[in-house]
Amino acid sequence: MFGPEPAGICDFTVRCKGCGENIPAPVRTLPDSWIVAECALCGERRRYLPSEIFRGRLSQRLSALRGRDLGPGTVRQVKPR
């Protein structure tokens, strides 16, 4: 009950618009404008508004994929042009 936080909880999460899975948002603080995130599961690169960023549990598919063959930096922020 008062132990450590459960694994898989991410402070900044978005739901991928391509596959519908929860992926980590590529931010450290809540942004003022939209961000671009690339899904490591389906490869979709989409824009997300600050209202679409939430604190939530990451997809189990993502954690299984990360453990196997993905290294750090698979989800990254792309600056707008």
N, C-alpha and C positions, 0 to 999 in steps of 0.2 A: 504494500500500500504506500509506504513512504520511501521505497527503495529507489534505485536509479531509474532514469527515464527509459521507457521501452525503446528498443532498437528500431530504426526505420522511421522515426519521427524527425521531420525536417522543418526548420523554422520558416523557410520560404519554398513553397511547393506550388506547382501549377499542374492542372490536368491537361495533358496533351490533346490538342484539337484533332490530331490525326488518329491515334489509337485509343484515346480515352484513359490512359494510365497516368498515375501521379508520378511526376518527375521533379527533381530539384530545380528551383529557379536559380539562374546564374547570377545571384545578387547576394550581398552581405547585409544590406539594409533595405527597407522598403523604398522603392524608387518613386520619383515624382511623375515620371512619364512611362510610356510603354517600353517593354523590353523584348528582345528576340531570344528565344530558346530553341535549341535543336534537340529533338528527342533521340536518345540513344537506342530506343527500341524500334521505332519505325523510320527514323531519319528525317521526319518532317521538321522544317524550320518555320516557326510561326511567331507572330507578335502576340504579346499578352499585356493587358492593362493592369495597373496596380490593383484594381478591384478583383482580378482573377488570381492573385497571389494569396496564398493562405498557409497556415501552419497545419501540416498533416502528415499522414503516413505515406511513405514511398511505396511504389508498386513492388510486389514480390518478384515479378519478372525482372525488374531492374536490378534488384539486389542479387539475384541468381546470375544475371548476365555480367554484372560487375565482378563477381567473384571468379568467374571463369576466364574471360578474355578481354575485358575492357580495363584500361588503366585510368588514372586520374585525368580530368580535363575533357571527358567525353561530352559533357554538357557545358556550353560556354556562352558568354554574352557577346553579341555582335552589335557594334555601335551603329546607329542609324547614319545614313549618308546625308 
